[in-house]
């Protein structure tokens, strides 16, 4: 795993991710509103600034965004909190030239008793 400390130590490293975020929301402005975040994301063993889009109001919204960003459905992972009802789908890929992480939160009908 490598990190370019010059770019990550200054705001300059966020410029490409910020531009990608603007392009993403402009191109897909008719889709449900995500909670956007600029953050360091690991893609192919390298950490770089990218965009995380979180959706909290239904997995149908997650699927709309996954499809719009052309993120592979085979790469979607399911996670949940141990002992709780909170669960999420997460997929990482590249869109608009930067790493993109898409997260869709939902609730399980019963608390999870194992980690996944």
C-alpha positions in Angstrom: 0.0 0.0 0.0 1.4 3.4 -0.9 0.3 6.9 -0.2 1.6 10.1 -1.9 2.2 12.1 1.3 2.7 15.4 -0.7 -0.8 15.2 -2.1 -2.5 13.9 1.0 -0.9 16.4 3.3 -2.4 19.4 1.5 -5.8 20.3 0.2 -4.4 20.1 -3.4 -4.8 16.3 -3.2 -8.5 16.8 -3.0 -8.9 18.9 -6.2 -9.5 15.9 -8.5 -12.0 14.3 -6.1 -13.9 17.6 -5.6 -14.1 18.1 -9.4 -15.3 14.5 -9.8 -18.0 15.1 -7.1 -19.3 18.1 -9.0 -19.3 16.2 -12.3 -21.1 13.3 -10.7 -23.9 15.3 -9.1 -24.3 17.4 -12.2 -24.5 14.4 -14.5 -26.9 12.5 -12.2 -28.9 15.4 -10.6 -32.2 13.5 -11.1 -31.1 10.7 -8.9 -31.9 10.6 -5.1 -29.8 12.9 -3.0 -26.8 11.1 -1.5 -24.6 12.3 1.4 -21.3 13.1 -0.3 -17.9 13.0 1.3 -14.4 13.5 0.0 -12.1 10.9 1.6 -9.1 8.7 1.0 -10.1 5.5 -0.7 -8.0 2.4 -1.4 -8.1 1.3 -5.0 -5.8 -1.5 -6.2 -3.6 -1.1 -3.0 -3.1 2.6 -3.4 -4.8 5.3 -1.3 -5.9 8.4 -3.0 -8.6 11.0 -2.6 -12.0 10.0 -3.9 -15.7 10.4 -3.3 -18.0 8.4 -1.0 -21.7 8.6 -1.7 -23.9 7.3 1.2 -27.6 6.6 0.8 -29.9 6.2 3.8 -33.4 5.9 2.3 -33.6 2.6 0.6 -31.6 0.1 -1.3 -33.4 1.0 -4.5 -31.6 4.3 -4.3 -28.3 2.5 -3.9 -29.0 0.4 -7.0 -29.9 3.5 -9.0 -26.6 5.1 -8.2 -24.6 1.8 -8.6 -26.1 1.5 -12.1 -25.5 5.2 -13.0 -21.9 5.0 -11.9 -21.4 1.7 -13.8 -20.1 0.0 -10.6 -20.0 -3.8 -11.0 -22.8 -5.5 -9.1 -20.5 -8.5 -8.5 -18.2 -6.2 -6.4 -21.0 -5.2 -4.0 -20.3 -6.4 -0.4 -22.8 -6.8 2.4 -21.9 -5.7 5.9 -23.7 -5.4 9.2 -23.1 -4.4 12.8 -22.7 -7.3 15.3 -25.6 -7.5 17.6 -27.5 -4.7 15.9 -30.0 -4.1 13.1 -27.9 -1.8 11.0 -26.5 -3.2 7.7 -25.1 -1.8 4.5 -24.1 -2.5 1.0 -20.8 -1.1 -0.2 -19.0 -1.1 -3.5 -15.8 0.6 -4.6 -14.8 1.4 -8.1 -13.7 4.2 -10.3 -15.9 6.9 -11.8 -15.0 10.3 -13.3 -11.3 9.5 -12.9 -11.3 9.0 -9.1 -12.0 6.2 -6.7 -15.7 6.1 -5.7 -17.2 4.3 -2.8 -21.0 3.8 -2.8 -22.7 2.9 0.5 -26.4 2.0 1.0 -27.6 1.7 4.6 -30.6 -0.4 5.6 -32.0 -2.2 8.7 -32.2 -5.9 9.3 -35.5 -7.4 10.6 -33.5 -9.0 13.5 -30.2 -8.2 15.1 -27.2 -9.8 13.5 -25.4 -12.4 15.6 -22.3 -12.8 13.4 -20.0 -10.4 11.6 -20.0 -10.1 7.9 
